């Protein structure tokens, strides 16, 4: 029996921050330059508050989350798809992704369409929308948000970002090559 592996989407499989910055610029003209090494907070609203009021920030954030194309056209992180295809031969892979507290079906449906298009080797029945991933039972989980996986009983591989450096995981990976080195 293959080991069970859960993999998050946002900022693990797909480049959520790059897409978010692109959409903010298209909607508002504001071009904030994010650098992965400077990410101290993963919240888009947090970034927007530098340019807009709290209410405007929340409204812009919601408009982005309500846009189906935001979710369906997100760029894959380098080597994610190729490595996942190799991992699929050795592991029973489930995509475990948050649907965000966006009150929008666009996130759920958009992520489903993305998986269908870019990860055809993953059965859509293996797409789990779950914010509390510590409730999942498996051998491994790959994620970037500590609060979602604290208490997961299997091995934790954290995708390394400044906002999660305080978190002690079984493994820390900066990219999909390192994930492949750990799991293959």
Secondary structure in CASP SS format (residue, H / E / C, confidence):
PFRMAT SS
TARGET T0000
AUTHOR 0000-0000-0000
METHOD secondary structure of the structure
MODEL  1
X C 1.00
X C 1.00
X E 1.00
X E 1.00
X E 1.00
X E 1.00
X E 1.00
X C 1.00
X C 1.00
X E 1.00
X C 1.00
X C 1.00
X C 1.00
X E 1.00
X C 1.00
X H 1.00
X H 1.00
X H 1.00
X H 1.00
X H 1.00
X H 1.00
X H 1.00
X H 1.00
X H 1.00
X H 1.00
X H 1.00
X H 1.00
X H 1.00
X C 1.00
X C 1.00
X C 1.00
X C 1.00
X C 1.00
X C 1.00
X C 1.00
X H 1.00
X H 1.00
X H 1.00
X C 1.00
X C 1.00
X C 1.00
X C 1.00
X C 1.00
X H 1.00
X H 1.00
X H 1.00
X H 1.00
X H 1.00
X C 1.00
X C 1.00
X C 1.00
X C 1.00
X C 1.00
X H 1.00
X H 1.00
X H 1.00
X H 1.00
X H 1.00
X H 1.00
X H 1.00
X H 1.00
X H 1.00
X H 1.00
X H 1.00
X H 1.00
X C 1.00
X C 1.00
X H 1.00
X H 1.00
X H 1.00
X H 1.00
X H 1.00
X C 1.00
X C 1.00
X C 1.00
X E 1.00
X C 1.00
X C 1.00
X C 1.00
X H 1.00
X H 1.00
X H 1.00
X H 1.00
X H 1.00
X H 1.00
X H 1.00
X H 1.00
X H 1.00
X H 1.00
X H 1.00
X E 1.00
X E 1.00
X E 1.00
X E 1.00
X E 1.00
X E 1.00
X E 1.00
X C 1.00
X C 1.00
X C 1.00
X C 1.00
X C 1.00
X C 1.00
X C 1.00
X H 1.00
X H 1.00
X H 1.00
X H 1.00
X H 1.00
X H 1.00
X H 1.00
X H 1.00
X H 1.00
X H 1.00
X H 1.00
X H 1.00
X H 1.00
X H 1.00
X C 1.00
X C 1.00
X C 1.00
X C 1.00
X C 1.00
X H 1.00
X H 1.00
X H 1.00
X E 1.00
X E 1.00
X E 1.00
X C 1.00
X C 1.00
X C 1.00
X H 1.00
X H 1.00
X H 1.00
X C 1.00
X C 1.00
X C 1.00
X C 1.00
X E 1.00
X E 1.00
X E 1.00
X E 1.00
X C 1.00
X C 1.00
X H 1.00
X H 1.00
X H 1.00
X H 1.00
X C 1.00
X C 1.00
X C 1.00
X C 1.00
X C 1.00
X E 1.00
X E 1.00
X E 1.00
X E 1.00
X E 1.00
X C 1.00
X C 1.00
X H 1.00
X H 1.00
X H 1.00
X C 1.00
X C 1.00
X C 1.00
X C 1.00
X C 1.00
X C 1.00
X E 1.00
X E 1.00
X E 1.00
X C 1.00
X C 1.00
X H 1.00
X H 1.00
X H 1.00
X H 1.00
X H 1.00
X H 1.00
X H 1.00
X H 1.00
X C 1.00
END
